[in-house]
Every structure is written in C-alpha cells, then in structure tokens.
Amino acid sequence: MTDNRSSSNLIWYDPDAKKDSLLQICGLYKNFKKLSVLKGVSCNIKKGEKVVILGPSGSGKSTCLRCMNLLETPTYGEIWFEGKLLTPVDPYLHAEIIRKSKTYQTLAAKNNGKNDFEILKEIKENDLLKLHGEGGDYKKAIKEFYKNNAKNVNLARQKIGMVFQHFNLFNNYTVLGNLTLAPVELKLKTKAEAEKKAMELLRRIGLEDKAQVYPSTLSGGQKQRVAIVRSLMMDPDVMLFDEPTSALDPEMVGEVLDLIRELADEGMTVVIVTHEMGFAREVADRVLFMDGGVIAEEGNPKELFANPKNPRTKEFLSKVL
C-alpha cells in the first residue's frame, strides 16, 4: 500500500483508551514528499491534563501538534477527539478490518503454521493491504467503522484552540475585531454577545484599553496574549500552544507564561511545545520528549528531568538545563 510504516507494526487502536482520553493520537505518520517527519507517534491526552512536548529542532514536535487539529493532514494514522474519529480510517490500526481483507483470508487459508496474531503482524510489517481489490467485506467494514465513529472535522476544530509562534493576528482588524470574527462568522454568538465576552477577556489580561487599536501597535507579549484569548473566544476543550514564547523578547515571556499557567490552573487541557524548561517542570503533568519523529521518552517532569532513561533525552537536557 505505502512505505515507512514498519516501525509501528504492533500499534493498534485501543477503543478502551477513548473513555479516558480527550485527544487520542494513534500510529501517526507525516511525510513531506520523501521526508518522513513523524514515524508512528501515539499518545493519549486526558481531560484537564497539562502535557509539554520537548525536543530538538526537526524532531517533529510542531508537526505533531499541528496534526492534532488537522492543520497538517496525517499521512497515516488516526486522530480521535472526545471519542470521535477526525481522520479517515487507517485499516492497519484495526485487526477486525484487516481480517475482512482478501489478503488476510488468503494468508489464513495457506496457514503455514501461523496464528492470527502472526498473520496480522506479517500484513502490517510488510504493508500488504492493497488500495484496491481487498473485497467488498473489507470496504464495507471501513465504511461502517467510519460511519459509526466519525465526527465533523470543522465542528471538532471549534473546540481545539491553537496558538501559534508568530501570533497570526489579522492586521486589518482591531483587537476587538480579531476576537469577535470567528464566533460571529460561525454564528456561535451574536455580535453583542461576542463583544461582551471579548471585553471580559481583555479585562482579564489587562488589555481592555487596547480593544479598538490594531495589532501593529501592540508589543509581542500583548499580541500573544490577544492570540490566546482569541482562542478562548471559541470556548475550547483543549488548547494547543506551538512555541508561544519563542518569538518574544525575554522580558515579555513571563506575561505570556503567566496566562498559560493561569489557564492550566483553572483546569484547561493544555498541550504545549516549548523550550521553557522551568515552565515545563512547574506546570506539566507529563512531558513527552520527541526525537527523530517519534516519542523517545515520556514521564512526569520530576522523573524525566532528574533521571532520563533514553540517551537522547539525557543529551538534550544536558544542553538546555
């Protein structure tokens, strides 16, 4: 069918995991032409959890974050949000679907002393499923699984807030216009309702007096705080932060981290890619260290920072701490 999947040959979708997971990443691959950036990433984010993703440049951490709300479309693998599937079905993650394929049935008939698990493993390791010709039962199984589990992506993304490294504010809108645009255009709030909430949020971050100015007049720290409350206007269930302080002057970093810390303390589910090690130690429930397109190590921050198991984690931390 395709290439570059063998490293995840034992990854299966776990339906029980979605009971506890707000966001579920399963067997995620992302290729840019011949470059493999993600190579079988799997993780579950629980409601209210604060997860920090660390790693060197080029490790795939930002790409992984962007796949979580489908700003990047995964090459293979699945994204689940609140128990619903946001991506096409990846048959390689579902044994019950593979068993419906002609490839599985042919191998099972030959047997050669192999049991069910060994046949499934052979199919996954060697990428044996064909794009066409696997039979009607196989196609039906995929179609029914998608029908029973899929969620409208645009509706789901309204509940997944995203904050970028470079703010991504609209310079032709005022601060207030930036905050009210999405909820009004999507008819989630009336203009009056959106403006009321926007002013409440601006008041919260001490920028109420900036409502009618344009982003070009703001400092970097002010722009990033506005970008954060713009995401909050959509009442998200999870907030994704892609290196939110890396474009800021050092003296402005604290005001942005304070706001993120405040959101985390209030119970917001947070996933953040950052190089702020002190923040990661203080706020994170769990730290994921990515290297070479995979999660090389994960654990609670106290253990991972004090006693990393993976040599690459040790090497990375020795350079940044």
Beta strands, then each sheet from edge to edge (+ up, - down):
strand 1: 21-32
strand 2: 35-46
strand 3: 50-54
strand 4: 76-81
strand 5: 84-85
strand 6: 160-163
strand 7: 238-242
strand 8: 269-273
strand 9: 286-291
strand 10: 294-299
sheet 1: 2+ 1- 4+ 5-
sheet 2: 6+ 7+ 8+ 3+ 9+ 10-
end
